[in-house]
Amino acid sequence: MTIQSLDGDQGSTGADPAALIHPLRRQDFHFDLPSELIAQHPPPRRGDSRLLALDGVTGQCGDHRFRDLPDLLQPGDLLVFNDTRVIPARLFGHKASGGRFELLVERLLDEQRALVQLRVSKAPKSGGQLRFDAGFTATVLGRQDDLFEIRIDDDQSLLALLERHGRIPLPPYITREPTGKDRERYQTIYAREPGAVAAPTAGLHFDQALLDRLVERGVEQTFVTLHVGAGTFQPLRVTPVAEHVMHAEWVEVSAAACACIQATRARGGRVVAVGTTVVRALETAAGAEGVPQPWNGETRIFIYPGYRFRSVDALITNFHLPESTLLMLVAAFAGRSRILDAYRHAIAQRYRFFSYGDAMLITPAL
C-alpha cells in the first residue's frame, strides 16, 4: 500500500516524507452538500456560470463569472481541451427470455461491438440475445468484470443506431429525464470525436464568443481526446484510497498537441487543462521524462494527494462528488485542506455543483 500524507497540502510537489501520517482514507475527502445546490439544468447560456478562482499557494478564493476567464489568464498561456463527443449511449429492451433491461454503452470497440453496462434482474449468458425497443438485436459475446461485450446483429454501425435511437446518459445525480435540449447542452461546442458516455464538463462553459476573446487575449488552444466512461461516476468501494482500481478510458494525445505544449513551455507560458480528463490524458502521456509524447491507448491513471504533476500548470474544473476520484485529483493539485476549504466557501456562497454547475480555476500548491 502506498503511504500518503493525510493533509496532502504539498499538492503538486508531492508529500513530504517527514509528514507521512497514515494511509489516505476515502472519508478524508468527504463534505456535506445541500441537495438544492446540485444543478439539475444548465444555465440559460453557456458562460453564465460562476467561476471560483483558488490560489493553491495561499488558499485564497476569488469569486468571478466564467466570462471573466480571459482576464485571469495571460498572453502565451495554452488551454488544452478534450474534444471527445458524448454519444446517446442509453438503450432499453428485453432479453429473449422476456426480462427487461437498460443498457449503457461504456465503450465502443469497433463498428459492431461495445462494452456495456446492463441493468437487468438476471445477467444474460454468452450467446444470449438482447432485443431493443427500437427493433434491432444484439448478441452477448461474454463478460469482462462488471461489463458485458455485445455485438449488434445489424448491417448498420452501433454508433449510427445509437445516434438514431439512443438517449443522452445524464449523470445519476441529475434526477430528471433528459430532454432534446440536453443533446446540445450536455456537449461541448468543440466536440468532434464520438465515444464518451459522460461529458468533459469543464468545457461546457465555453461558447464561441468566449473562445474568440481568449484568442484576442493571446491565449492559445490545442486538443486531446479522452473518451469519458460511466465509471467516472462510480464511488470508491474501498476505504484505503491506494487500493482503488481505476476504470479504463481511451486516450489520444497527438504530436500536434505535444508540440503546442513544448512551445508554451519554451516561451514561459502556462499549460491550463480544461477539465480533469485533460489532466489524466496529459499525465498519462508525460512518460518517465515528464514531457508529453504522442500517445494513444487505455489509461487507468489514478491521481491523488502525493502525486507529482509533470505537465499541467493550472486547471479549470467543475465541482466534484464527495469521496470521488476526481475530488482526489484536484486535492492532489492544490492540497486536500485547501480544496475542502474552497468547497466550503462555494457552499456558503451558493455555487451550483457537478456537471451542469459552476466551475473553478485552480493554480497548484508549490
Backbone torsions as a table, in degrees:
resi	resn	phi	psi	omega
1	MET	NA	136.0	177.1
2	THR	-78.2	131.0	177.9
3	ILE	-94.4	128.0	-179.2
4	GLN	-123.1	161.5	173.0
5	SER	-70.3	135.1	176.8
6	LEU	-61.7	-43.4	-176.5
7	ASP	-71.1	-43.1	-179.4
8	GLY	63.6	16.7	-174.3
9	ASP	-74.3	-7.0	174.6
10	GLN	-74.1	-11.6	173.6
11	GLY	51.6	-124.2	-169.8
12	SER	-69.2	-13.6	178.2
13	THR	-86.8	-7.7	179.6
14	GLY	90.4	175.0	-176.1
15	ALA	-81.7	142.9	173.7
16	ASP	-76.7	120.9	-177.2
17	PRO	-55.6	-29.2	-179.4
18	ALA	-72.4	-16.7	-175.8
19	ALA	-100.5	6.5	-178.0
20	LEU	-62.6	131.3	-175.3
21	ILE	-116.7	-62.8	179.0
22	HIS	-161.2	166.9	179.7
23	PRO	-59.3	139.2	175.3
24	LEU	-61.0	139.7	179.4
25	ARG	-114.0	154.0	178.4
26	ARG	-54.1	-42.7	-175.6
27	GLN	-70.1	-11.5	174.4
28	ASP	-68.0	-9.1	-178.7
29	PHE	-118.5	28.4	179.7
30	HIS	-91.1	144.6	167.6
31	PHE	-148.7	154.7	-179.4
32	ASP	-95.4	127.5	-177.0
33	LEU	-123.0	122.8	174.1
34	PRO	-61.4	132.8	-174.4
35	SER	-60.5	-27.8	-178.1
36	GLU	-70.6	-10.5	177.7
37	LEU	-89.7	-4.1	175.7
38	ILE	-80.3	113.2	-175.3
39	ALA	-66.5	125.1	178.4
40	GLN	-97.4	-15.3	-179.4
41	HIS	-139.6	153.4	173.8
42	PRO	-71.1	161.6	174.0
43	PRO	-64.7	164.0	-176.9
44	PRO	-54.2	-38.2	179.2
45	ARG	-133.3	147.8	171.6
46	ARG	-58.0	140.1	179.7
47	GLY	89.1	-7.9	178.0
48	ASP	-79.1	-5.2	-177.6
49	SER	-73.7	169.7	177.2
50	ARG	-93.2	162.9	-178.2
51	LEU	-137.2	118.6	176.8
52	LEU	-97.8	117.3	178.8
53	ALA	-95.1	121.8	-179.3
54	LEU	-112.8	120.8	173.5
55	ASP	-85.3	110.4	-176.2
56	GLY	-68.1	-17.9	178.8
57	VAL	-80.3	-48.4	-175.5
58	THR	-96.2	-20.5	-173.8
59	GLY	81.1	3.3	-177.9
60	GLN	-70.7	139.0	177.6
61	CYS	-109.7	138.3	174.7
62	GLY	-124.3	134.6	-177.8
63	ASP	-97.4	123.7	-175.9
64	HIS	-137.8	177.4	165.9
65	ARG	-99.1	152.5	-179.1
66	PHE	-61.9	-28.9	179.5
67	ARG	-68.5	-9.8	175.1
68	ASP	-79.0	-4.6	-172.3
69	LEU	-52.2	-43.7	-179.6
70	PRO	-57.1	-32.0	179.5
71	ASP	-74.8	-16.6	-179.1
72	LEU	-96.2	-7.2	176.5
73	LEU	-108.4	168.3	-176.2
74	GLN	-118.3	148.6	171.4
75	PRO	-54.1	135.3	-177.5
76	GLY	96.9	-13.6	172.9
77	ASP	-68.7	158.4	179.9
78	LEU	-124.3	121.1	172.0
79	LEU	-89.7	129.2	177.6
80	VAL	-111.1	117.8	-176.9
81	PHE	-105.3	154.7	172.0
82	ASN	-99.6	115.4	-174.4
83	ASP	-93.9	19.1	175.7
84	THR	-61.5	152.0	179.3
85	ARG	-116.7	130.4	178.8
86	VAL	-72.8	131.8	177.0
87	ILE	-100.6	151.7	175.5
88	PRO	-72.4	86.9	-161.5
89	ALA	-93.3	0.8	-175.1
90	ARG	-105.6	128.7	179.5
91	LEU	-132.4	159.9	-179.8
92	PHE	-131.1	154.3	178.3
93	GLY	178.8	-157.6	178.0
94	HIS	-142.7	152.4	175.7
95	LYS	-72.6	163.2	177.3
96	ALA	-58.0	-28.6	179.5
97	SER	-78.5	-10.1	175.2
98	GLY	112.7	-20.5	-177.4
99	GLY	-68.7	137.7	179.9
100	ARG	-73.6	152.4	175.3
101	PHE	-143.5	157.4	168.8
102	GLU	-120.5	129.1	-175.5
103	LEU	-115.8	135.5	174.4
104	LEU	-126.2	117.8	177.5
105	VAL	-66.5	126.8	174.6
106	GLU	-90.8	-41.8	-179.5
107	ARG	-158.3	134.4	172.4
108	LEU	-77.4	129.2	179.4
109	LEU	-95.6	-38.0	173.0
110	ASP	-160.5	-162.9	-175.2
111	GLU	-65.8	-25.9	-175.2
112	GLN	-113.5	-20.6	-171.8
113	ARG	-112.7	152.9	177.6
114	ALA	-154.5	156.0	165.8
115	LEU	-93.9	132.7	-172.8
116	VAL	-136.4	156.0	165.3
117	GLN	-94.2	141.3	178.1
118	LEU	-124.8	123.8	171.2
119	ARG	-99.5	107.1	-171.2
120	VAL	-152.7	151.1	-177.3
121	SER	-68.3	-34.9	179.5
122	LYS	-137.2	125.5	-175.3
123	ALA	-62.5	136.0	178.7
124	PRO	-73.5	154.9	177.9
125	LYS	-92.9	163.3	174.6
126	SER	-57.0	135.0	-176.9
127	GLY	90.4	-9.8	179.0
128	GLY	-70.4	154.6	-177.5
129	GLN	-107.2	138.1	174.0
130	LEU	-108.5	128.5	-178.4
131	ARG	-112.3	114.9	-174.8
132	PHE	-86.6	148.8	-179.7
133	ASP	-59.1	-25.6	-178.1
134	ALA	-77.3	-7.5	173.0
135	GLY	108.1	-1.8	176.4
136	PHE	-109.0	172.5	-176.7
137	THR	-129.8	166.2	175.2
138	ALA	-143.6	155.5	178.1
139	THR	-110.9	135.4	175.6
140	VAL	-79.8	120.9	-177.9
141	LEU	-92.8	-24.6	-177.9
142	GLY	165.9	-171.1	-175.2
143	ARG	-132.5	140.2	174.1
144	GLN	-126.9	98.7	-175.7
145	ASP	56.6	-118.7	-177.8
146	ASP	-87.9	-1.2	-176.2
147	LEU	-106.9	155.3	175.9
148	PHE	-114.1	140.8	172.6
149	GLU	-95.9	128.4	-180.0
150	ILE	-125.5	159.6	173.6
151	ARG	-129.8	129.7	179.2
152	ILE	-72.8	132.6	177.8
153	ASP	-92.9	65.8	-174.3
154	ASP	-156.6	151.6	177.5
155	ASP	-72.9	-24.6	177.5
156	GLN	-75.8	156.3	176.4
157	SER	-73.7	154.9	177.0
158	LEU	-61.6	-38.9	179.7
159	LEU	-60.9	-42.3	179.0
160	ALA	-63.2	-39.8	178.6
161	LEU	-66.6	-39.2	177.9
162	LEU	-65.0	-44.0	-179.5
163	GLU	-61.0	-31.8	-178.0
164	ARG	-85.1	-38.7	-169.1
165	HIS	-119.6	-14.3	-173.7
166	GLY	-78.9	164.9	177.2
167	ARG	-114.0	145.1	178.2
168	ILE	-62.7	128.8	-176.5
169	PRO	-87.4	80.6	177.7
170	LEU	-61.5	151.3	-179.4
171	PRO	-60.6	157.2	-175.8
172	PRO	-65.4	-22.2	-179.6
173	TYR	-83.9	-6.5	168.9
174	ILE	-90.9	109.8	-165.0
175	THR	-90.9	-1.3	178.0
176	ARG	-94.1	168.7	174.7
177	GLU	-79.3	145.6	178.2
178	PRO	-66.3	151.9	177.6
179	THR	-120.2	174.5	177.1
180	GLY	-59.6	-31.4	179.2
181	LYS	-63.3	-31.7	-179.2
182	ASP	-65.7	-26.3	178.2
183	ARG	-60.7	-30.0	177.1
184	GLU	-90.2	-47.0	-169.1
185	ARG	-80.9	-24.5	175.1
186	TYR	-91.0	47.8	-176.7
187	GLN	-160.0	134.1	175.3
188	THR	-72.4	157.2	-178.1
189	ILE	-74.1	-13.7	-179.3
190	TYR	-106.6	10.5	-179.6
191	ALA	-62.2	133.3	-179.3
192	ARG	-145.8	-17.1	-177.0
193	GLU	-108.0	101.3	-175.0
194	PRO	-67.5	140.1	176.9
195	GLY	158.5	-14.0	-179.4
196	ALA	-84.8	149.1	172.4
197	VAL	-113.8	5.1	170.8
198	ALA	-144.7	145.0	-175.8
199	ALA	-77.6	147.3	167.1
200	PRO	-77.7	89.2	-158.7
201	THR	-69.2	-21.4	176.6
202	ALA	-60.6	-28.0	-179.0
203	GLY	-80.1	-10.5	-177.4
204	LEU	-67.0	-18.0	-176.3
205	HIS	-80.1	-15.4	-173.1
206	PHE	-87.4	129.2	167.1
207	ASP	-113.7	175.5	-174.6
208	GLN	-65.7	-36.2	179.4
209	ALA	-60.9	-41.0	179.0
210	LEU	-68.6	-41.3	177.2
211	LEU	-60.4	-39.6	178.8
212	ASP	-65.2	-40.3	177.9
213	ARG	-64.2	-36.6	178.4
214	LEU	-65.8	-39.8	176.1
215	VAL	-62.3	-43.9	178.1
216	GLU	-61.3	-31.7	179.0
217	ARG	-73.2	-15.1	-177.9
218	GLY	92.5	15.4	177.0
219	VAL	-89.2	125.7	-177.2
220	GLU	-92.0	169.7	-174.4
221	GLN	-138.6	145.6	169.0
222	THR	-149.3	172.6	-172.3
223	PHE	-133.1	144.6	166.1
224	VAL	-125.9	172.9	177.6
225	THR	-127.3	127.2	167.3
226	LEU	-136.1	117.7	-179.7
227	HIS	-81.2	105.4	-174.5
228	VAL	-69.3	128.4	179.0
229	GLY	-96.8	164.9	178.7
230	ALA	-64.5	-19.0	178.0
231	GLY	-61.9	-16.0	178.8
232	THR	-61.7	-21.9	180.0
233	PHE	-96.2	-3.0	-176.6
234	GLN	-73.7	131.3	177.9
235	PRO	-74.8	157.2	172.3
236	LEU	-67.1	137.2	179.2
237	ARG	-107.3	2.8	177.8
238	VAL	-119.5	151.6	179.6
239	THR	-81.4	-48.4	175.5
240	PRO	-70.0	121.3	-175.2
241	VAL	-56.5	-40.7	-173.7
242	ALA	-65.3	-14.7	-179.5
243	GLU	-88.0	-5.0	-179.6
244	HIS	-71.3	139.4	176.0
245	VAL	-109.4	121.3	-178.2
246	MET	-73.6	149.8	171.0
247	HIS	-71.3	154.2	-179.6
248	ALA	-87.0	140.9	174.9
249	GLU	-135.7	149.2	-176.0
250	TRP	-89.4	135.0	-174.3
251	VAL	-129.0	144.3	166.2
252	GLU	-137.2	124.7	174.0
253	VAL	-118.1	115.5	-172.3
254	SER	-82.9	164.2	174.7
255	ALA	-62.4	-35.9	179.7
256	ALA	-63.7	-42.2	178.2
257	ALA	-63.9	-41.9	178.5
258	CYS	-61.8	-40.0	179.1
259	ALA	-64.2	-39.9	177.6
260	CYS	-62.8	-41.6	179.8
261	ILE	-65.3	-44.7	179.8
262	GLN	-63.5	-40.0	178.2
263	ALA	-65.2	-37.9	177.5
264	THR	-62.9	-46.1	178.0
265	ARG	-59.6	-42.3	-176.2
266	ALA	-63.6	-33.4	-179.0
267	ARG	-92.7	2.6	177.6
268	GLY	84.3	14.3	177.1
269	GLY	-82.7	172.5	-179.7
270	ARG	-103.8	144.6	172.7
271	VAL	-93.0	115.1	-175.7
272	VAL	-110.7	111.8	-179.6
273	ALA	-80.5	127.9	174.6
274	VAL	-93.3	86.6	177.4
275	GLY	107.5	153.3	177.9
276	THR	-65.3	-26.8	178.6
277	THR	-65.3	-36.6	177.0
278	VAL	-66.8	-40.2	176.5
279	VAL	-58.2	-46.9	-177.9
280	ARG	-65.2	-37.4	178.8
281	ALA	-66.5	-47.9	-177.0
282	LEU	-69.1	-39.2	179.0
283	GLU	-68.7	-31.9	174.8
284	THR	-64.6	-41.0	-176.6
285	ALA	-81.6	-9.1	-173.3
286	ALA	-67.8	-31.7	177.5
287	GLY	68.5	-172.9	-174.7
288	ALA	-65.7	-31.5	-176.5
289	GLU	-84.7	-7.8	177.6
290	GLY	80.0	11.2	178.9
291	VAL	-114.6	121.8	-179.3
292	PRO	-56.5	132.8	177.1
293	GLN	-119.6	153.9	177.2
294	PRO	-52.3	135.2	-170.5
295	TRP	-157.5	139.0	165.1
296	ASN	-148.2	148.6	-176.4
297	GLY	145.5	-168.1	-178.6
298	GLU	-83.7	149.5	170.8
299	THR	-129.2	142.4	171.1
300	ARG	-124.8	23.5	-175.1
301	ILE	-59.1	133.5	-179.8
302	PHE	-121.3	115.2	-175.3
303	ILE	-110.6	121.8	177.8
304	TYR	-147.2	169.9	-170.4
305	PRO	-51.9	134.9	-172.7
306	GLY	109.2	-17.8	178.6
307	TYR	-69.7	141.7	177.5
308	ARG	-102.7	110.7	-179.7
309	PHE	-72.7	143.1	-175.3
310	ARG	-122.2	-14.2	-168.0
311	SER	-134.6	-0.4	-173.4
312	VAL	-128.6	134.7	-178.1
313	ASP	-108.6	-19.2	176.9
314	ALA	-157.3	160.4	-172.4
315	LEU	-140.7	129.2	169.6
316	ILE	-103.4	127.8	-174.7
317	THR	-155.8	155.6	171.5
318	ASN	-80.8	177.2	175.1
319	PHE	-81.8	145.4	-169.9
320	HIS	-116.5	162.4	-178.0
321	LEU	-63.6	147.4	173.1
322	PRO	-57.9	142.2	174.1
323	GLU	61.6	23.0	-177.8
324	SER	-96.1	159.6	178.2
325	THR	-65.1	-29.8	180.0
326	LEU	-72.5	-37.0	173.8
327	LEU	-63.5	-37.5	178.1
328	MET	-65.3	-36.1	178.3
329	LEU	-63.3	-49.6	-178.7
330	VAL	-67.7	-29.8	175.1
331	ALA	-66.8	-33.9	175.0
332	ALA	-65.8	-32.3	-175.1
333	PHE	-76.8	-43.3	-174.2
334	ALA	-117.3	-2.8	-177.1
335	GLY	100.7	133.4	-175.4
336	ARG	-60.3	-48.0	-177.0
337	SER	-63.7	-40.5	-178.5
338	ARG	-68.6	-38.7	177.6
339	ILE	-64.9	-45.7	-179.5
340	LEU	-65.6	-35.6	174.6
341	ASP	-63.8	-41.6	178.9
342	ALA	-63.8	-38.9	177.4
343	TYR	-64.9	-39.1	176.8
344	ARG	-62.9	-40.2	176.3
345	HIS	-61.3	-44.7	-178.5
346	ALA	-62.6	-40.2	178.9
347	ILE	-65.6	-43.0	179.9
348	ALA	-63.8	-33.4	-178.7
349	GLN	-91.1	5.0	174.4
350	ARG	64.0	40.6	169.8
351	TYR	-66.0	156.6	177.7
352	ARG	-95.8	137.8	-170.0
353	PHE	-107.4	155.8	169.9
354	PHE	74.7	-154.3	-161.0
355	SER	-56.9	-44.6	-179.6
356	TYR	-96.8	13.9	-175.4
357	GLY	-93.3	-159.3	-176.7
358	ASP	-84.6	-177.9	-170.9
359	ALA	-130.7	168.8	174.0
360	MET	-127.0	149.0	165.1
361	LEU	-115.7	117.1	-171.7
362	ILE	-118.1	129.8	167.9
363	THR	-104.6	151.8	-169.6
364	PRO	-80.4	159.3	167.4
365	ALA	-70.5	152.7	178.9
366	LEU	-86.1	NA	NA
